[in-house]
């Protein structure tokens, strides 16, 4: 099983500048990444140039869609989520898939969805997921649903109940960003603790069985992102996340996956902590994500290649 490292364009300087795409994508490829992830508004600036730059540097694309969001309002504010209505989410999903297919074509390897609304019950979520699966078949695309706050899979308990639903069991692919769950639950899960031993191992196993992409960000009890995973103060959090990612890799290997997709996805402010008044970031985001890349490569080599 080959490790595919994906570079997020979130918070990356020059990502929104068409003139810098060639240089930027060349740098990304040189640093060992073979894919990028983008939201639609970056390639919209010049879809043909974006696609050509990816192809030139041998990069594939993860196209991220925020259902019922993903646009800027009249004041210039980004709208992440605008509706609780099922039809609104399905309509925007279809539009997003069509945009990915029409603008970028076959360089899109995965579509990563921030799906639905966290207020939905299991039956509403299942209805949405069933239709999303039909769209994936109709457009011949591969869809993953991210475990993200405000969305369907915002916590481990709801995720478990949805994935165990008999009508979709084994049919949904997940993007596991478990840092969100650490934040939502204010807890770094531990399979050996009294609090977690009776349920957490089963949830990790279930997620692993459905996972096709990992957003490798390290969260902590009070937020989705530690300031710098190299800081020894976060050793517990780093080791916990590496352990969960390893369980996913082993599940993928057991399912004969040819590729394991991992994306260091620490993001800019407000995810990345900043100093008061000056808003100066407390760490260099590019360096932080490369540090996560190195952690992933070392653990993958140790746990997967060695086996």
Residue pairs with C-beta under 8 A, 6 or more apart in sequence:
1 249
1 252
1 253
1 257
1 258
1 259
1 260
1 304
2 258
2 259
2 260
3 259
3 260
3 262
3 296
3 297
3 300
3 304
4 34
4 35
4 259
4 260
4 261
4 262
5 32
5 33
5 34
5 35
5 262
5 263
5 264
5 293
5 296
5 297
6 33
6 34
6 35
6 36
6 37
6 62
6 213
6 261
6 262
6 263
7 28
7 31
7 33
7 35
7 36
7 37
7 263
7 264
7 289
8 36
8 37
8 263
8 264
8 265
8 267
8 289
9 15
9 36
9 37
9 38
9 39
9 42
10 37
10 39
10 265
10 267
10 268
11 267
11 268
11 272
11 285
12 24
12 285
12 286
14 20
14 21
14 23
14 24
15 24
15 38
15 42
16 42
16 45
18 45
18 46
18 49
18 50
21 49
21 50
21 53
22 53
22 56
22 57
25 36
25 53
25 54
25 56
25 57
25 59
26 57
28 36
28 57
28 59
29 57
29 58
29 59
31 290
31 293
32 293
32 297
33 59
33 293
34 58
34 59
34 60
35 59
35 60
35 61
35 62
35 109
35 261
35 263
36 54
36 59
36 60
36 61
36 62
37 61
37 62
37 63
37 64
37 112
37 263
37 265
38 61
38 62
38 63
38 64
39 64
39 65
39 66
39 70
40 63
40 64
40 65
40 70
40 96
40 99
40 100
41 70
41 71
41 72
42 50
43 50
43 51
43 103
43 104
44 103
47 103
47 104
50 103
50 104
51 103
51 104
51 105
51 107
54 60
54 61
54 104
54 107
55 107
59 107
60 107
60 108
60 109
61 104
61 107
61 108
61 109
62 108
62 109
62 110
62 111
62 112
62 213
62 261
62 263
63 96
63 100
63 104
63 108
63 110
63 111
63 112
64 111
64 112
64 113
64 114
65 92
65 93
65 96
65 97
65 100
65 111
65 112
65 113
65 114
66 80
66 81
66 114
67 81
67 88
67 89
67 90
67 92
67 93
67 96
67 113
67 114
67 115
67 116
68 81
68 82
68 83
68 85
68 88
68 89
68 92
68 117
69 78
69 79
69 80
69 81
69 82
69 92
69 114
70 79
70 80
70 92
70 96
71 78
71 79
72 78
72 79
73 79
80 114
80 150
81 114
81 117
81 150
81 151
82 88
83 89
83 117
84 117
84 119
84 120
86 116
86 120
86 124
86 127
86 128
89 115
89 116
89 117
89 128
90 128
90 131
90 132
93 113
93 115
93 132
93 135
94 135
96 111
97 111
97 135
97 139
97 141
98 139
100 108
100 111
100 141
101 108
101 139
101 141
108 141
109 142
110 142
110 143
110 144
110 212
110 213
110 261
111 136
111 141
111 142
111 143
111 144
112 144
112 146
112 175
112 213
113 132
113 143
113 144
113 145
113 146
114 146
114 148
114 150
114 151
115 128
115 129
115 132
115 145
115 146
115 151
115 152
115 153
116 124
116 125
116 128
116 151
116 152
117 150
117 151
117 152
118 149
118 150
118 151
118 152
118 154
118 158
120 128
120 152
122 158
122 161
122 162
122 165
125 152
125 158
125 162
126 162
126 165
126 167
126 168
128 152
129 145
129 152
129 162
129 168
129 172
130 167
130 168
132 143
132 145
133 143
133 168
133 171
133 172
135 141
135 143
136 142
136 143
142 173
142 212
143 173
144 173
144 174
144 175
144 212
144 213
145 152
145 153
145 172
145 173
145 174
145 175
146 153
146 174
146 175
146 177
146 215
147 153
147 154
147 159
147 174
147 175
147 176
147 177
147 178
147 180
147 181
147 207
148 154
148 177
148 180
149 180
149 183
149 184
149 224
152 158
152 159
152 162
153 159
153 162
153 174
154 180
154 184
155 181
155 184
155 185
156 181
156 185
156 189
156 200
156 203
159 174
159 203
159 206
159 207
160 202
160 203
160 206
162 168
162 172
163 169
163 172
163 174
163 206
163 207
163 210
164 206
170 209
170 210
172 210
173 210
173 211
173 212
173 213
174 207
174 210
174 211
174 212
174 213
175 211
175 212
175 213
175 214
175 215
176 207
176 208
176 211
176 213
176 214
176 215
176 244
176 245
176 248
177 214
177 215
177 217
177 265
178 207
178 219
178 241
178 244
179 215
179 217
179 218
179 219
179 224
179 225
179 241
180 219
180 224
181 189
181 219
182 188
182 189
182 219
182 220
182 221
182 224
182 237
183 219
183 220
183 221
183 222
183 223
183 224
186 221
186 222
187 195
187 196
187 221
188 220
188 221
188 236
188 237
188 240
189 196
189 200
189 204
189 240
189 244
190 196
190 200
190 240
191 197
191 200
191 201
191 204
204 244
204 247
204 248
205 247
205 251
207 248
208 247
208 248
208 250
208 251
208 252
209 251
209 255
211 248
211 251
211 252
212 252
212 261
213 261
213 262
213 263
214 245
214 248
214 261
214 262
214 263
215 263
215 265
216 241
216 245
216 262
216 263
216 264
216 265
216 292
216 295
216 296
217 224
217 225
217 241
217 264
217 265
217 266
217 267
217 292
218 225
218 226
218 229
218 234
218 237
218 238
218 241
218 266
218 292
219 225
219 226
219 237
219 241
220 226
220 234
220 237
223 271
224 271
225 266
225 267
225 271
225 272
226 234
226 237
226 238
227 234
227 272
227 273
227 282
227 283
228 234
228 282
228 283
228 288
228 291
229 237
229 238
229 266
229 288
229 291
229 292
229 295
230 288
230 291
238 295
242 295
242 296
242 299
245 262
245 296
245 299
246 299
246 303
249 260
249 300
249 303
249 304
250 303
250 304
250 307
252 260
253 260
253 304
253 307
260 300
260 304
262 296
262 300
264 288
264 289
264 290
264 292
264 293
264 296
265 289
266 272
266 285
266 288
266 289
266 292
267 285
268 281
268 285
269 279
269 281
272 281
272 282
272 283
272 285
272 288
273 281
273 282
273 283
274 280
274 281
274 282
275 282
